[in-house]
């Protein structure tokens, strides 16, 4: 799927507000991750198309890849 071309942002105020919204989203995501960790809930991420968790299933250690289930209809 090709994304349509877009015009770059040239208005400094629009760019400033976009950066501000991105910063707010980053803070909210970080707070949710910290809360999950404090509750013992693993966080999952997609890195390079692979699902990765921040907890090892055995000892809560380093990030490990987990096999994603195939949800395609056959």
SETORVEX-479600 format. One record per atom (N, C-alpha, C): residue number from 1; residue in one letter; atom name; x negated, y, z. Coordinates in Angstrom, 2 decimals, m for minus. Layout:
BEGIN
@k = NUM; r = A; a = CA; xx = X; yy = Y; zz = Z .
...
# end
This chain:
BEGIN
@k = 1; r = X; a = N; xx = m0.84; yy = m1.17; zz = 0.00 .
@k = 1; r = X; a = CA; xx = 0.00; yy = 0.00; zz = 0.00 .
@k = 1; r = X; a = C; xx = m0.89; yy = 1.24; zz = 0.00 .
@k = 2; r = X; a = N; xx = m0.66; yy = 2.10; zz = m0.93 .
@k = 2; r = X; a = CA; xx = m1.44; yy = 3.34; zz = m1.03 .
@k = 2; r = X; a = C; xx = m0.71; yy = 4.46; zz = m0.30 .
@k = 3; r = X; a = N; xx = m1.45; yy = 5.21; zz = 0.46 .
@k = 3; r = X; a = CA; xx = m0.88; yy = 6.36; zz = 1.12 .
@k = 3; r = X; a = C; xx = m0.90; yy = 7.54; zz = 0.16 .
@k = 4; r = X; a = N; xx = 0.15; yy = 8.36; zz = 0.18 .
@k = 4; r = X; a = CA; xx = 0.15; yy = 9.52; zz = m0.70 .
@k = 4; r = X; a = C; xx = m0.91; yy = 10.52; zz = m0.26 .
@k = 5; r = X; a = N; xx = m1.44; yy = 11.26; zz = m1.22 .
@k = 5; r = X; a = CA; xx = m2.42; yy = 12.30; zz = m0.91 .
@k = 5; r = X; a = C; xx = m1.74; yy = 13.41; zz = m0.13 .
@k = 6; r = X; a = N; xx = m2.48; yy = 14.09; zz = 0.68 .
@k = 6; r = X; a = CA; xx = m1.94; yy = 15.20; zz = 1.44 .
@k = 6; r = X; a = C; xx = m2.90; yy = 16.37; zz = 1.39 .
@k = 7; r = X; a = N; xx = m2.37; yy = 17.53; zz = 1.64 .
@k = 7; r = X; a = CA; xx = m3.19; yy = 18.74; zz = 1.67 .
@k = 7; r = X; a = C; xx = m3.86; yy = 18.84; zz = 3.04 .
@k = 8; r = X; a = N; xx = m5.13; yy = 19.20; zz = 3.09 .
@k = 8; r = X; a = CA; xx = m5.79; yy = 19.35; zz = 4.39 .
@k = 8; r = X; a = C; xx = m5.20; yy = 20.52; zz = 5.16 .
@k = 9; r = X; a = N; xx = m5.27; yy = 20.42; zz = 6.47 .
@k = 9; r = X; a = CA; xx = m4.76; yy = 21.49; zz = 7.34 .
@k = 9; r = X; a = C; xx = m5.71; yy = 22.66; zz = 7.27 .
@k = 10; r = X; a = N; xx = m5.18; yy = 23.81; zz = 6.93 .
@k = 10; r = X; a = CA; xx = m6.01; yy = 25.01; zz = 6.85 .
@k = 10; r = X; a = C; xx = m5.63; yy = 26.04; zz = 7.91 .
@k = 11; r = X; a = N; xx = m4.47; yy = 25.89; zz = 8.51 .
@k = 11; r = X; a = CA; xx = m4.02; yy = 26.83; zz = 9.53 .
@k = 11; r = X; a = C; xx = m4.68; yy = 26.45; zz = 10.87 .
@k = 12; r = X; a = N; xx = m5.51; yy = 27.32; zz = 11.43 .
@k = 12; r = X; a = CA; xx = m6.21; yy = 26.98; zz = 12.68 .
@k = 12; r = X; a = C; xx = m5.26; yy = 26.70; zz = 13.84 .
@k = 13; r = X; a = N; xx = m4.12; yy = 27.36; zz = 13.88 .
@k = 13; r = X; a = CA; xx = m3.17; yy = 27.13; zz = 14.97 .
@k = 13; r = X; a = C; xx = m2.56; yy = 25.73; zz = 14.88 .
@k = 14; r = X; a = N; xx = m2.24; yy = 25.27; zz = 13.69 .
@k = 14; r = X; a = CA; xx = m1.71; yy = 23.92; zz = 13.50 .
@k = 14; r = X; a = C; xx = m2.77; yy = 22.90; zz = 13.90 .
@k = 15; r = X; a = N; xx = m4.00; yy = 23.12; zz = 13.49 .
@k = 15; r = X; a = CA; xx = m5.08; yy = 22.21; zz = 13.85 .
@k = 15; r = X; a = C; xx = m5.30; yy = 22.18; zz = 15.36 .
@k = 16; r = X; a = N; xx = m5.28; yy = 23.32; zz = 16.01 .
@k = 16; r = X; a = CA; xx = m5.47; yy = 23.41; zz = 17.46 .
@k = 16; r = X; a = C; xx = m4.37; yy = 22.64; zz = 18.19 .
@k = 17; r = X; a = N; xx = m3.13; yy = 22.79; zz = 17.75 .
@k = 17; r = X; a = CA; xx = m2.01; yy = 22.09; zz = 18.39 .
@k = 17; r = X; a = C; xx = m2.10; yy = 20.59; zz = 18.16 .
@k = 18; r = X; a = N; xx = m2.55; yy = 20.17; zz = 16.98 .
@k = 18; r = X; a = CA; xx = m2.70; yy = 18.74; zz = 16.70 .
@k = 18; r = X; a = C; xx = m3.77; yy = 18.13; zz = 17.61 .
@k = 19; r = X; a = N; xx = m4.87; yy = 18.82; zz = 17.79 .
@k = 19; r = X; a = CA; xx = m5.93; yy = 18.33; zz = 18.67 .
@k = 19; r = X; a = C; xx = m5.44; yy = 18.29; zz = 20.11 .
@k = 20; r = X; a = N; xx = m4.66; yy = 19.27; zz = 20.50 .
@k = 20; r = X; a = CA; xx = m4.11; yy = 19.31; zz = 21.86 .
@k = 20; r = X; a = C; xx = m3.15; yy = 18.13; zz = 22.08 .
@k = 21; r = X; a = N; xx = m2.31; yy = 17.81; zz = 21.11 .
@k = 21; r = X; a = CA; xx = m1.38; yy = 16.68; zz = 21.23 .
@k = 21; r = X; a = C; xx = m2.15; yy = 15.36; zz = 21.28 .
@k = 22; r = X; a = N; xx = m3.20; yy = 15.25; zz = 20.49 .
@k = 22; r = X; a = CA; xx = m4.03; yy = 14.04; zz = 20.51 .
@k = 22; r = X; a = C; xx = m4.67; yy = 13.85; zz = 21.88 .
@k = 23; r = X; a = N; xx = m5.14; yy = 14.94; zz = 22.48 .
@k = 23; r = X; a = CA; xx = m5.76; yy = 14.87; zz = 23.81 .
@k = 23; r = X; a = C; xx = m4.73; yy = 14.43; zz = 24.86 .
@k = 24; r = X; a = N; xx = m3.52; yy = 14.94; zz = 24.78 .
@k = 24; r = X; a = CA; xx = m2.46; yy = 14.54; zz = 25.71 .
@k = 24; r = X; a = C; xx = m2.16; yy = 13.04; zz = 25.56 .
@k = 25; r = X; a = N; xx = m2.08; yy = 12.57; zz = 24.32 .
@k = 25; r = X; a = CA; xx = m1.83; yy = 11.16; zz = 24.07 .
@k = 25; r = X; a = C; xx = m2.96; yy = 10.28; zz = 24.59 .
@k = 26; r = X; a = N; xx = m4.20; yy = 10.71; zz = 24.42 .
@k = 26; r = X; a = CA; xx = m5.34; yy = 9.95; zz = 24.91 .
@k = 26; r = X; a = C; xx = m5.33; yy = 9.84; zz = 26.44 .
@k = 27; r = X; a = N; xx = m4.98; yy = 10.93; zz = 27.12 .
@k = 27; r = X; a = CA; xx = m4.91; yy = 10.90; zz = 28.58 .
@k = 27; r = X; a = C; xx = m3.80; yy = 9.95; zz = 29.03 .
@k = 28; r = X; a = N; xx = m2.65; yy = 10.00; zz = 28.37 .
@k = 28; r = X; a = CA; xx = m1.53; yy = 9.12; zz = 28.74 .
@k = 28; r = X; a = C; xx = m1.90; yy = 7.65; zz = 28.52 .
@k = 29; r = X; a = N; xx = m2.55; yy = 7.34; zz = 27.41 .
@k = 29; r = X; a = CA; xx = m2.96; yy = 5.96; zz = 27.15 .
@k = 29; r = X; a = C; xx = m3.97; yy = 5.49; zz = 28.19 .
@k = 30; r = X; a = N; xx = m4.92; yy = 6.34; zz = 28.54 .
@k = 30; r = X; a = CA; xx = m5.92; yy = 5.97; zz = 29.55 .
@k = 30; r = X; a = C; xx = m5.26; yy = 5.71; zz = 30.90 .
@k = 31; r = X; a = N; xx = m4.32; yy = 6.57; zz = 31.29 .
@k = 31; r = X; a = CA; xx = m3.62; yy = 6.36; zz = 32.57 .
@k = 31; r = X; a = C; xx = m2.85; yy = 5.05; zz = 32.57 .
@k = 32; r = X; a = N; xx = m2.21; yy = 4.72; zz = 31.45 .
@k = 32; r = X; a = CA; xx = m1.47; yy = 3.45; zz = 31.36 .
@k = 32; r = X; a = C; xx = m2.43; yy = 2.26; zz = 31.47 .
@k = 33; r = X; a = N; xx = m3.59; yy = 2.35; zz = 30.85 .
@k = 33; r = X; a = CA; xx = m4.57; yy = 1.27; zz = 30.93 .
@k = 33; r = X; a = C; xx = m5.06; yy = 1.08; zz = 32.36 .
@k = 34; r = X; a = N; xx = m5.34; yy = 2.17; zz = 33.06 .
@k = 34; r = X; a = CA; xx = m5.81; yy = 2.09; zz = 34.44 .
@k = 34; r = X; a = C; xx = m4.71; yy = 1.50; zz = 35.32 .
@k = 35; r = X; a = N; xx = m3.48; yy = 1.91; zz = 35.12 .
@k = 35; r = X; a = CA; xx = m2.37; yy = 1.36; zz = 35.90 .
@k = 35; r = X; a = C; xx = m2.22; yy = m0.13; zz = 35.64 .
@k = 36; r = X; a = N; xx = m2.29; yy = m0.55; zz = 34.38 .
@k = 36; r = X; a = CA; xx = m2.22; yy = m1.98; zz = 34.06 .
@k = 36; r = X; a = C; xx = m3.31; yy = m2.75; zz = 34.78 .
@k = 37; r = X; a = N; xx = m4.53; yy = m2.23; zz = 34.75 .
@k = 37; r = X; a = CA; xx = m5.65; yy = m2.92; zz = 35.41 .
@k = 37; r = X; a = C; xx = m5.41; yy = m3.03; zz = 36.91 .
@k = 38; r = X; a = N; xx = m4.88; yy = m1.98; zz = 37.53 .
@k = 38; r = X; a = CA; xx = m4.64; yy = m2.03; zz = 38.97 .
@k = 38; r = X; a = C; xx = m3.53; yy = m3.01; zz = 39.32 .
@k = 39; r = X; a = N; xx = m2.61; yy = m3.26; zz = 38.40 .
@k = 39; r = X; a = CA; xx = m1.53; yy = m4.22; zz = 38.62 .
@k = 39; r = X; a = C; xx = m1.90; yy = m5.63; zz = 38.16 .
@k = 40; r = X; a = N; xx = m3.10; yy = m5.79; zz = 37.61 .
@k = 40; r = X; a = CA; xx = m3.54; yy = m7.10; zz = 37.14 .
@k = 40; r = X; a = C; xx = m3.00; yy = m7.48; zz = 35.78 .
@k = 41; r = X; a = N; xx = m2.52; yy = m6.51; zz = 35.03 .
@k = 41; r = X; a = CA; xx = m1.98; yy = m6.75; zz = 33.69 .
@k = 41; r = X; a = C; xx = m3.09; yy = m6.49; zz = 32.67 .
@k = 42; r = X; a = N; xx = m3.41; yy = m7.47; zz = 31.81 .
@k = 42; r = X; a = CA; xx = m4.47; yy = m7.24; zz = 30.82 .
@k = 42; r = X; a = C; xx = m4.01; yy = m6.28; zz = 29.72 .
@k = 43; r = X; a = N; xx = m4.93; yy = m5.47; zz = 29.25 .
@k = 43; r = X; a = CA; xx = m4.68; yy = m4.59; zz = 28.11 .
@k = 43; r = X; a = C; xx = m5.12; yy = m5.32; zz = 26.85 .
@k = 44; r = X; a = N; xx = m4.36; yy = m5.14; zz = 25.77 .
@k = 44; r = X; a = CA; xx = m4.69; yy = m5.77; zz = 24.50 .
@k = 44; r = X; a = C; xx = m4.89; yy = m4.69; zz = 23.45 .
@k = 45; r = X; a = N; xx = m5.84; yy = m4.94; zz = 22.55 .
@k = 45; r = X; a = CA; xx = m6.19; yy = m3.98; zz = 21.52 .
@k = 45; r = X; a = C; xx = m6.36; yy = m4.73; zz = 20.20 .
@k = 46; r = X; a = N; xx = m6.22; yy = m4.02; zz = 19.10 .
@k = 46; r = X; a = CA; xx = m6.54; yy = m4.57; zz = 17.80 .
@k = 46; r = X; a = C; xx = m7.83; yy = m3.91; zz = 17.34 .
@k = 47; r = X; a = N; xx = m8.90; yy = m4.70; zz = 17.23 .
@k = 47; r = X; a = CA; xx = m10.20; yy = m4.18; zz = 16.80 .
@k = 47; r = X; a = C; xx = m10.61; yy = m4.97; zz = 15.56 .
@k = 48; r = X; a = N; xx = m10.70; yy = m4.28; zz = 14.45 .
@k = 48; r = X; a = CA; xx = m11.07; yy = m4.94; zz = 13.20 .
@k = 48; r = X; a = C; xx = m10.07; yy = m6.01; zz = 12.78 .
@k = 49; r = X; a = N; xx = m8.80; yy = m5.81; zz = 13.12 .
@k = 49; r = X; a = CA; xx = m7.77; yy = m6.78; zz = 12.75 .
@k = 49; r = X; a = C; xx = m7.66; yy = m7.97; zz = 13.68 .
@k = 50; r = X; a = N; xx = m8.47; yy = m8.01; zz = 14.73 .
@k = 50; r = X; a = CA; xx = m8.41; yy = m9.10; zz = 15.72 .
@k = 50; r = X; a = C; xx = m7.83; yy = m8.56; zz = 17.02 .
@k = 51; r = X; a = N; xx = m6.98; yy = m9.36; zz = 17.64 .
@k = 51; r = X; a = CA; xx = m6.41; yy = m8.98; zz = 18.92 .
@k = 51; r = X; a = C; xx = m7.45; yy = m9.29; zz = 20.00 .
@k = 52; r = X; a = N; xx = m7.75; yy = m8.29; zz = 20.82 .
@k = 52; r = X; a = CA; xx = m8.77; yy = m8.41; zz = 21.86 .
@k = 52; r = X; a = C; xx = m8.14; yy = m8.00; zz = 23.19 .
@k = 53; r = X; a = N; xx = m8.49; yy = m8.70; zz = 24.26 .
@k = 53; r = X; a = CA; xx = m8.02; yy = m8.34; zz = 25.58 .
@k = 53; r = X; a = C; xx = m9.20; yy = m7.86; zz = 26.42 .
@k = 54; r = X; a = N; xx = m8.92; yy = m7.03; zz = 27.40 .
@k = 54; r = X; a = CA; xx = m10.00; yy = m6.53; zz = 28.25 .
@k = 54; r = X; a = C; xx = m10.28; yy = m7.47; zz = 29.42 .
@k = 55; r = X; a = N; xx = m9.60; yy = m8.59; zz = 29.49 .
@k = 55; r = X; a = CA; xx = m9.82; yy = m9.56; zz = 30.56 .
@k = 55; r = X; a = C; xx = m10.08; yy = m10.93; zz = 29.98 .
@k = 56; r = X; a = N; xx = m11.10; yy = m11.56; zz = 30.48 .
@k = 56; r = X; a = CA; xx = m11.35; yy = m12.95; zz = 30.16 .
@k = 56; r = X; a = C; xx = m10.28; yy = m13.76; zz = 30.91 .
@k = 57; r = X; a = N; xx = m9.78; yy = m14.77; zz = 30.30 .
@k = 57; r = X; a = CA; xx = m8.70; yy = m15.53; zz = 30.92 .
@k = 57; r = X; a = C; xx = m9.14; yy = m16.26; zz = 32.18 .
@k = 58; r = X; a = N; xx = m10.43; yy = m16.49; zz = 32.34 .
@k = 58; r = X; a = CA; xx = m10.90; yy = m17.25; zz = 33.50 .
@k = 58; r = X; a = C; xx = m11.33; yy = m16.36; zz = 34.67 .
@k = 59; r = X; a = N; xx = m12.13; yy = m15.34; zz = 34.39 .
@k = 59; r = X; a = CA; xx = m12.72; yy = m14.60; zz = 35.50 .
@k = 59; r = X; a = C; xx = m12.46; yy = m13.10; zz = 35.46 .
@k = 60; r = X; a = N; xx = m11.62; yy = m12.61; zz = 34.55 .
@k = 60; r = X; a = CA; xx = m11.36; yy = m11.18; zz = 34.48 .
@k = 60; r = X; a = C; xx = m12.54; yy = m10.38; zz = 34.00 .
@k = 61; r = X; a = N; xx = m13.46; yy = m11.01; zz = 33.26 .
@k = 61; r = X; a = CA; xx = m14.69; yy = m10.36; zz = 32.83 .
@k = 61; r = X; a = C; xx = m14.55; yy = m9.58; zz = 31.54 .
@k = 62; r = X; a = N; xx = m15.46; yy = m9.83; zz = 30.62 .
@k = 62; r = X; a = CA; xx = m15.59; yy = m9.02; zz = 29.42 .
@k = 62; r = X; a = C; xx = m14.47; yy = m9.27; zz = 28.43 .
@k = 63; r = X; a = N; xx = m14.40; yy = m8.41; zz = 27.43 .
@k = 63; r = X; a = CA; xx = m13.37; yy = m8.51; zz = 26.40 .
@k = 63; r = X; a = C; xx = m13.56; yy = m9.77; zz = 25.58 .
@k = 64; r = X; a = N; xx = m12.47; yy = m10.42; zz = 25.29 .
@k = 64; r = X; a = CA; xx = m12.50; yy = m11.64; zz = 24.48 .
@k = 64; r = X; a = C; xx = m11.43; yy = m11.56; zz = 23.41 .
@k = 65; r = X; a = N; xx = m11.69; yy = m12.20; zz = 22.29 .
@k = 65; r = X; a = CA; xx = m10.70; yy = m12.25; zz = 21.23 .
@k = 65; r = X; a = C; xx = m9.71; yy = m13.36; zz = 21.54 .
@k = 66; r = X; a = N; xx = m8.44; yy = m13.08; zz = 21.29 .
@k = 66; r = X; a = CA; xx = m7.41; yy = m14.10; zz = 21.46 .
@k = 66; r = X; a = C; xx = m6.75; yy = m14.34; zz = 20.11 .
@k = 67; r = X; a = N; xx = m6.37; yy = m15.56; zz = 19.87 .
@k = 67; r = X; a = CA; xx = m5.76; yy = m15.90; zz = 18.59 .
@k = 67; r = X; a = C; xx = m4.36; yy = m15.33; zz = 18.52 .
@k = 68; r = X; a = N; xx = m4.09; yy = m14.57; zz = 17.48 .
@k = 68; r = X; a = CA; xx = m2.76; yy = m14.01; zz = 17.29 .
@k = 68; r = X; a = C; xx = m1.86; yy = m15.08; zz = 16.70 .
@k = 69; r = X; a = N; xx = m0.61; yy = m15.10; zz = 17.17 .
@k = 69; r = X; a = CA; xx = 0.35; yy = m16.06; zz = 16.63 .
@k = 69; r = X; a = C; xx = 0.78; yy = m15.63; zz = 15.25 .
@k = 70; r = X; a = N; xx = 1.03; yy = m16.61; zz = 14.40 .
@k = 70; r = X; a = CA; xx = 1.48; yy = m16.32; zz = 13.04 .
@k = 70; r = X; a = C; xx = 3.00; yy = m16.14; zz = 13.07 .
@k = 71; r = X; a = N; xx = 3.45; yy = m14.92; zz = 12.80 .
@k = 71; r = X; a = CA; xx = 4.88; yy = m14.62; zz = 12.83 .
@k = 71; r = X; a = C; xx = 5.48; yy = m14.51; zz = 11.44 .
@k = 72; r = X; a = N; xx = 4.79; yy = m15.05; zz = 10.42 .
@k = 72; r = X; a = CA; xx = 5.32; yy = m14.97; zz = 9.07 .
@k = 72; r = X; a = C; xx = 6.38; yy = m16.03; zz = 8.87 .
@k = 73; r = X; a = N; xx = 7.38; yy = m15.71; zz = 8.11 .
@k = 73; r = X; a = CA; xx = 8.45; yy = m16.67; zz = 7.82 .
@k = 73; r = X; a = C; xx = 7.97; yy = m17.65; zz = 6.77 .
@k = 74; r = X; a = N; xx = 8.25; yy = m18.94; zz = 6.98 .
@k = 74; r = X; a = CA; xx = 7.84; yy = m19.93; zz = 5.99 .
@k = 74; r = X; a = C; xx = 9.04; yy = m20.64; zz = 5.41 .
# end
